[in-house]
Structures are given as structure tokens and as C-alpha cells.
């Protein structure tokens, strides 16, 4: 299993958790949705469930549920700002196709 966070993404998570005042890391998962099949779910987590996979990356705990793990293997997450917009960017080698709006993907 390999998930990578760039330094910019790691710093964003650390800064947000510090401002939030609580939380133990970043939770990544996928859900069935959209025209291509799957979408990423990114959230901050306050707990680790018994069956979660936990990875320490650049000082950030990344938590992934076992069902999402095969879809995220090898993914790199970056953080980008473009004018007033900011977002996490996903570079996932498992993705075979994305929808026109870029919100969902298929593997």
C-alpha cells in the first residue's frame, strides 16, 4: 500500500487540524456516485476504527477504510491554490476514466 502526501498537502492538513483544535488526521475513502462510478471522500477524523488502515506520512496520520484501500493504492495527494480556489488534487494511477466535470472516476 502506498499513499503519498506532498509537503503542501501535509502542511494544509496540519494547519487545518491546528486551527480546528482537535482531530487526529485525514480520512480518505471512496463512495459510489457520479457518472463514472466513484468519488473521493476527504475528511478530517477524530477517531480510528478497529479495521482502519493508518499511515504516517510527512507527520500526518492518513486513515483509510479497508473497502476503499484498493482504489487508493499508489495515489498521491497534492494541495493547490488557484486564485481564490483551493483544493486537494489527486494523482491516482488506478483511475481509468473520469467524468467531464472531474468529480467522479472509474477504475
Z-matrix of the N, CA and C atoms (Angstrom, degrees):
N
C 1 1.452
C 2 1.509 1 109.03
N 3 1.290 2 116.59 1 128.49
C 4 1.455 3 120.53 2 178.54
C 5 1.519 4 109.44 3 -138.05
N 6 1.313 5 116.44 4 115.53
C 7 1.450 6 123.15 5 171.01
C 8 1.515 7 105.43 6 -123.82
N 9 1.317 8 116.68 7 136.04
C 10 1.458 9 120.40 8 -179.79
C 11 1.517 10 109.88 9 -122.02
N 12 1.326 11 115.38 10 143.41
C 13 1.456 12 122.65 11 171.16
C 14 1.518 13 106.74 12 -116.86
N 15 1.305 14 116.97 13 131.14
C 16 1.455 15 118.65 14 174.57
C 17 1.528 16 108.21 15 -70.26
N 18 1.314 17 115.40 16 167.52
C 19 1.464 18 119.70 17 178.53
C 20 1.527 19 110.74 18 -60.97
N 21 1.351 20 117.46 19 -39.28
C 22 1.465 21 120.97 20 178.53
C 23 1.531 22 111.19 21 -62.75
N 24 1.326 23 117.14 22 -42.39
C 25 1.463 24 120.68 23 179.62
C 26 1.528 25 110.53 24 -67.37
N 27 1.315 26 116.83 25 -42.79
C 28 1.468 27 120.61 26 178.47
C 29 1.520 28 110.94 27 -60.82
N 30 1.329 29 116.21 28 -45.24
C 31 1.464 30 119.91 29 179.90
C 32 1.521 31 111.63 30 -63.37
N 33 1.325 32 118.15 31 -38.64
C 34 1.471 33 121.61 32 178.19
C 35 1.518 34 110.98 33 -61.84
N 36 1.335 35 116.12 34 -44.33
C 37 1.464 36 120.11 35 179.48
C 38 1.530 37 109.80 36 -64.10
N 39 1.313 38 117.82 37 -47.09
C 40 1.473 39 121.46 38 -179.93
C 41 1.524 40 110.83 39 -59.50
N 42 1.336 41 117.36 40 -46.18
C 43 1.464 42 121.05 41 -179.34
C 44 1.524 43 111.61 42 -63.86
N 45 1.324 44 116.68 43 -40.95
C 46 1.457 45 119.56 44 -179.61
C 47 1.524 46 110.53 45 -67.05
N 48 1.324 47 117.31 46 -43.75
C 49 1.463 48 120.00 47 179.25
C 50 1.524 49 110.87 48 -62.61
N 51 1.321 50 117.43 49 -39.22
C 52 1.464 51 120.83 50 177.95
C 53 1.522 52 110.85 51 -64.30
N 54 1.333 53 117.32 52 -43.68
C 55 1.461 54 121.26 53 179.11
C 56 1.522 55 111.41 54 -67.72
N 57 1.313 56 115.46 55 -34.57
C 58 1.460 57 121.42 56 -179.65
C 59 1.533 58 110.46 57 -69.10
N 60 1.335 59 115.99 58 -32.46
C 61 1.451 60 120.63 59 177.83
C 62 1.509 61 114.99 60 88.73
N 63 1.297 62 117.92 61 -3.84
C 64 1.463 63 121.80 62 176.65
C 65 1.525 64 109.14 63 -161.55
N 66 1.312 65 115.51 64 168.44
C 67 1.463 66 121.92 65 -179.34
C 68 1.512 67 110.09 66 119.34
N 69 1.319 68 114.41 67 151.50
C 70 1.473 69 118.23 68 -177.02
C 71 1.518 70 113.46 69 -113.46
N 72 1.324 71 117.98 70 -9.19
C 73 1.457 72 118.11 71 179.76
C 74 1.511 73 112.67 72 168.45
N 75 1.314 74 113.55 73 -163.11
C 76 1.456 75 123.09 74 -177.19
C 77 1.525 76 108.86 75 -107.51
N 78 1.324 77 116.66 76 129.70
C 79 1.470 78 121.19 77 176.39
C 80 1.520 79 108.58 78 -103.20
N 81 1.340 80 115.82 79 125.56
C 82 1.462 81 122.77 80 176.83
C 83 1.513 82 109.08 81 -113.92
N 84 1.329 83 115.87 82 138.44
C 85 1.458 84 120.34 83 174.56
C 86 1.521 85 108.25 84 -157.37
N 87 1.324 86 115.54 85 176.19
C 88 1.458 87 121.47 86 173.73
C 89 1.521 88 107.86 87 -125.46
N 90 1.333 89 115.42 88 152.64
C 91 1.457 90 120.34 89 175.19
C 92 1.519 91 108.25 90 -132.96
N 93 1.311 92 116.09 91 153.42
C 94 1.452 93 121.68 92 177.15
C 95 1.519 94 108.27 93 -78.85
N 96 1.337 95 114.64 94 121.07
C 97 1.460 96 119.44 95 -178.19
C 98 1.516 97 110.19 96 -172.73
N 99 1.299 98 116.55 97 173.08
C 100 1.460 99 122.18 98 171.95
C 101 1.507 100 114.01 99 71.17
N 102 1.319 101 114.10 100 -179.41
C 103 1.459 102 119.79 101 -176.08
C 104 1.524 103 112.90 102 -81.35
N 105 1.343 104 118.06 103 -16.74
C 106 1.463 105 119.77 104 179.77
C 107 1.516 106 113.53 105 -101.55
N 108 1.323 107 118.49 106 -12.45
C 109 1.456 108 119.78 107 173.64
C 110 1.506 109 116.75 108 124.24
N 111 1.350 110 119.23 109 -45.69
C 112 1.458 111 121.45 110 -175.36
C 113 1.525 112 110.38 111 -134.40
N 114 1.330 113 114.90 112 155.40
C 115 1.464 114 121.25 113 173.65
C 116 1.518 115 108.02 114 -138.66
N 117 1.319 116 115.70 115 149.90
C 118 1.460 117 121.04 116 176.57
C 119 1.517 118 109.68 117 -76.32
N 120 1.316 119 114.94 118 145.22
C 121 1.453 120 122.27 119 172.18
C 122 1.523 121 106.22 120 -122.22
N 123 1.318 122 115.95 121 119.08
C 124 1.461 123 121.99 122 -179.77
C 125 1.518 124 107.19 123 -120.44
N 126 1.324 125 115.67 124 126.36
C 127 1.449 126 119.85 125 -179.58
C 128 1.517 127 108.13 126 -149.82
N 129 1.294 128 116.01 127 163.72
C 130 1.456 129 121.23 128 173.62
C 131 1.515 130 106.55 129 -92.30
N 132 1.325 131 116.56 130 143.83
C 133 1.454 132 119.33 131 -175.30
C 134 1.524 133 111.43 132 -118.66
N 135 1.314 134 114.00 133 146.42
C 136 1.455 135 121.84 134 177.45
C 137 1.525 136 111.44 135 -108.45
N 138 1.339 137 116.00 136 -2.81
C 139 1.463 138 119.34 137 -178.41
C 140 1.525 139 110.80 138 -148.17
N 141 1.315 140 114.19 139 157.16
C 142 1.463 141 121.59 140 173.93
C 143 1.519 142 106.78 141 -118.46
N 144 1.315 143 115.48 142 122.97
C 145 1.461 144 120.75 143 179.60
C 146 1.531 145 109.26 144 -82.43
N 147 1.309 146 115.99 145 159.54
C 148 1.461 147 121.78 146 -173.73
C 149 1.529 148 112.78 147 -58.06
N 150 1.335 149 118.40 148 -37.24
C 151 1.461 150 120.32 149 -176.56
C 152 1.532 151 113.46 150 -94.95
N 153 1.340 152 118.11 151 3.66
C 154 1.462 153 121.74 152 178.39
C 155 1.525 154 111.83 153 -67.71
N 156 1.309 155 115.45 154 149.46
C 157 1.462 156 122.48 155 170.63
C 158 1.523 157 106.53 156 -98.28
N 159 1.334 158 116.96 157 131.71
C 160 1.455 159 121.41 158 -176.49
C 161 1.523 160 108.52 159 -121.59
N 162 1.339 161 115.62 160 130.52
C 163 1.460 162 122.25 161 -179.66
C 164 1.522 163 108.47 162 -126.26
N 165 1.306 164 116.67 163 138.26
C 166 1.460 165 122.52 164 176.41
C 167 1.526 166 106.91 165 -100.49
N 168 1.339 167 117.05 166 113.77
C 169 1.463 168 121.77 167 -176.02
C 170 1.524 169 108.29 168 -130.27
N 171 1.324 170 116.55 169 117.39
C 172 1.475 171 121.65 170 178.85
C 173 1.528 172 112.14 171 50.82
N 174 1.325 173 116.71 172 40.21
C 175 1.459 174 120.52 173 178.27
C 176 1.507 175 114.84 174 80.24
N 177 1.335 176 117.92 175 9.92
C 178 1.469 177 122.61 176 -179.70
C 179 1.522 178 108.96 177 -120.14
N 180 1.324 179 116.34 178 133.14
C 181 1.463 180 120.24 179 172.52
C 182 1.522 181 108.03 180 -81.47
N 183 1.329 182 115.72 181 126.54
C 184 1.456 183 122.34 182 175.75
C 185 1.522 184 106.43 183 -111.95
N 186 1.326 185 116.46 184 123.31
C 187 1.464 186 123.16 185 -175.11
C 188 1.523 187 108.31 186 -112.37
N 189 1.349 188 115.66 187 128.24
C 190 1.468 189 121.43 188 -177.84
C 191 1.524 190 108.53 189 -132.10
N 192 1.328 191 116.57 190 130.82
C 193 1.460 192 120.01 191 176.48
C 194 1.530 193 109.41 192 -74.31
N 195 1.333 194 118.34 193 154.64
C 196 1.469 195 121.06 194 -174.97
C 197 1.527 196 114.87 195 -62.99
N 198 1.331 197 118.77 196 -29.89
C 199 1.465 198 120.46 197 179.57
C 200 1.529 199 112.05 198 -71.16
N 201 1.324 200 117.39 199 -31.94
C 202 1.466 201 121.72 200 -178.80
C 203 1.522 202 112.62 201 -83.07
N 204 1.301 203 117.26 202 -22.69
C 205 1.459 204 122.01 203 -173.12
C 206 1.528 205 114.63 204 -51.68
N 207 1.337 206 121.18 205 -45.75
C 208 1.469 207 119.61 206 -179.02
C 209 1.535 208 113.84 207 -63.17
N 210 1.327 209 117.74 208 -26.91
C 211 1.461 210 121.55 209 -178.94
C 212 1.532 211 112.51 210 -81.21
N 213 1.329 212 116.95 211 -16.92
C 214 1.463 213 121.70 212 -174.00
C 215 1.520 214 113.61 213 -108.02
N 216 1.316 215 117.94 214 -4.91
C 217 1.463 216 122.08 215 -177.79
C 218 1.523 217 111.02 216 -59.01
N 219 1.323 218 116.90 217 123.80
C 220 1.452 219 121.93 218 178.05
C 221 1.518 220 114.68 219 89.05
N 222 1.328 221 117.42 220 1.73
C 223 1.453 222 121.28 221 -175.98
C 224 1.529 223 111.73 222 -77.16
N 225 1.343 224 115.40 223 142.53
C 226 1.455 225 122.00 224 171.49
C 227 1.520 226 107.85 225 -114.21
N 228 1.330 227 116.12 226 135.17
C 229 1.456 228 121.71 227 179.07
C 230 1.519 229 108.09 228 -113.50
N 231 1.318 230 115.25 229 128.15
C 232 1.457 231 122.31 230 177.13
C 233 1.525 232 107.42 231 -118.21
N 234 1.320 233 116.22 232 169.06
C 235 1.459 234 121.36 233 176.16
C 236 1.512 235 107.34 234 -128.37
N 237 1.331 236 116.93 235 130.59
C 238 1.461 237 120.05 236 -176.11
C 239 1.517 238 110.69 237 -133.20
N 240 1.331 239 114.34 238 147.14
C 241 1.463 240 122.06 239 173.25
C 242 1.511 241 107.95 240 -116.96
N 243 1.329 242 115.93 241 135.63
C 244 1.452 243 121.82 242 177.11
C 245 1.517 244 106.99 243 -137.54
N 246 1.326 245 116.60 244 98.55
C 247 1.455 246 120.05 245 -174.54
C 248 1.512 247 109.97 246 65.47
N 249 1.327 248 116.73 247 -124.42
C 250 1.460 249 121.31 248 179.21
C 251 1.524 250 112.59 249 -87.09
N 252 1.328 251 117.15 250 -8.33
C 253 1.464 252 121.67 251 -178.32
C 254 1.519 253 110.93 252 -91.65
N 255 1.304 254 115.42 253 141.50
C 256 1.456 255 121.03 254 173.63
C 257 1.521 256 108.34 255 -143.32
N 258 1.341 257 115.25 256 144.68
C 259 1.463 258 118.72 257 -178.26
C 260 1.518 259 110.67 258 -165.17
N 261 1.315 260 114.18 259 160.89
C 262 1.452 261 120.22 260 170.39
C 263 1.523 262 107.62 261 -76.98
N 264 1.314 263 116.76 262 143.10
C 265 1.458 264 123.48 263 177.20
C 266 1.527 265 108.00 264 -116.26
N 267 1.330 266 116.23 265 135.02
C 268 1.459 267 121.35 266 -175.52
C 269 1.521 268 110.69 267 -110.72
N 270 1.304 269 116.06 268 124.90
C 271 1.453 270 122.23 269 173.54
C 272 1.528 271 106.01 270 -112.40
N 273 1.326 272 115.85 271 95.63
C 274 1.460 273 121.95 272 -173.14
C 275 1.528 274 109.87 273 -114.57
N 276 1.338 275 117.58 274 112.62
C 277 1.464 276 120.38 275 -178.93
C 278 1.526 277 114.03 276 -67.93
N 279 1.323 278 118.02 277 -12.33
C 280 1.470 279 121.67 278 -179.78
C 281 1.520 280 112.73 279 -81.24
N 282 1.329 281 117.57 280 -17.37
C 283 1.464 282 121.69 281 -175.55
C 284 1.526 283 110.32 282 -71.24
N 285 1.312 284 115.54 283 126.94
C 286 1.468 285 122.11 284 178.03
C 287 1.522 286 112.03 285 -100.00
N 288 1.352 287 116.78 286 -28.19
C 289 1.451 288 120.89 287 -176.62
C 290 1.524 289 108.81 288 -156.84
N 291 1.341 290 116.51 289 149.91
C 292 1.456 291 121.27 290 174.34
C 293 1.523 292 108.71 291 -127.48
N 294 1.309 293 115.33 292 158.45
C 295 1.465 294 118.94 293 177.49
C 296 1.520 295 109.38 294 -78.21
N 297 1.301 296 116.85 295 168.59
C 298 1.460 297 121.96 296 -177.54
C 299 1.515 298 114.05 297 -61.05
N 300 1.321 299 117.56 298 -32.58
C 301 1.463 300 119.77 299 -178.77
C 302 1.530 301 111.81 300 -86.69
N 303 1.334 302 116.84 301 -9.44
C 304 1.463 303 120.33 302 177.61
C 305 1.513 304 115.00 303 80.41
N 306 1.322 305 117.88 304 8.89
C 307 1.459 306 121.23 305 -177.14
C 308 1.523 307 113.82 306 -89.22
N 309 1.331 308 118.21 307 -19.31
C 310 1.459 309 119.38 308 -179.54
C 311 1.520 310 109.64 309 -136.05
N 312 1.330 311 114.75 310 164.13
C 313 1.468 312 120.80 311 -175.94
C 314 1.524 313 110.18 312 -145.85
N 315 1.328 314 114.92 313 165.31
C 316 1.463 315 120.81 314 174.09
C 317 1.529 316 108.20 315 -127.71
N 318 1.330 317 114.90 316 156.09
C 319 1.473 318 121.07 317 179.31
C 320 1.511 319 109.97 318 -121.03
